[in-house]
Amino acid sequence: MGHTSRMTEPPAGSPEEFISHLEGERREGVIWGPPQHPTRRFLMPLAFMLGMIFVTGLLAGLLAWLS
């Protein structure tokens, strides 16, 4: 992944302040890197989630079969 995450200390105060801080960084493109295609930005986490569910199911099936 080619995004540079500059770790600053979280702003003191409410979680809303922290969330707005994150949204500000996302708008600047610090978190996500270069702006991506909207469908790709939506599909990548979805594909990752489905892949993790698939791998977890595979491992669970293997363990159930071995035992």
C-alpha positions in Angstrom: 0.0 0.0 0.0 1.5 3.3 -1.0 -0.3 5.6 1.4 1.9 7.6 3.8 0.2 7.6 7.2 1.6 10.5 9.3 0.8 9.6 12.9 -0.1 12.6 14.9 -1.2 12.4 18.5 -5.1 12.2 18.7 -6.6 15.6 19.4 -7.6 16.1 23.1 -11.3 16.2 23.6 -14.5 14.5 22.4 -14.6 11.6 20.0 -16.6 13.9 17.6 -13.5 16.1 17.5 -11.4 13.1 16.6 -13.8 11.9 13.9 -13.9 15.3 12.3 -10.1 15.4 12.4 -10.1 12.0 10.5 -12.6 13.3 8.0 -10.5 16.4 7.4 -7.5 14.1 6.7 -9.5 12.0 4.4 -10.6 15.0 2.4 -6.9 16.0 2.1 -6.2 12.5 0.8 -3.8 11.7 3.6 -5.5 8.4 4.7 -6.7 7.1 1.3 -3.8 8.3 -0.9 -4.7 9.5 -4.4 -8.5 9.8 -5.1 -9.9 6.5 -6.4 -12.9 5.6 -8.5 -16.0 5.7 -6.3 -17.0 2.1 -7.1 -13.5 0.8 -6.5 -13.4 2.6 -3.1 -16.7 0.9 -2.3 -15.8 -2.5 -3.7 -12.4 -3.0 -2.2 -13.5 -3.2 1.5 -16.5 -5.3 0.3 -14.2 -7.8 -1.5 -11.8 -7.8 1.5 -14.7 -8.5 3.9 -16.1 -11.3 1.7 -12.6 -12.8 1.3 -12.0 -12.8 5.1 -15.4 -14.5 5.6 -14.5 -17.1 3.0 -11.1 -17.8 4.5 -12.7 -18.0 8.0 -15.3 -20.4 6.7 -12.6 -22.5 5.0 -10.6 -22.7 8.2 -13.7 -23.6 10.3 -14.6 -26.3 7.8 -11.1 -27.7 7.9 -11.1 -27.8 11.7 -14.5 -29.4 11.8 -13.4 -32.0 9.3 -10.1 -32.8 11.1 -11.7 -33.2 14.5 
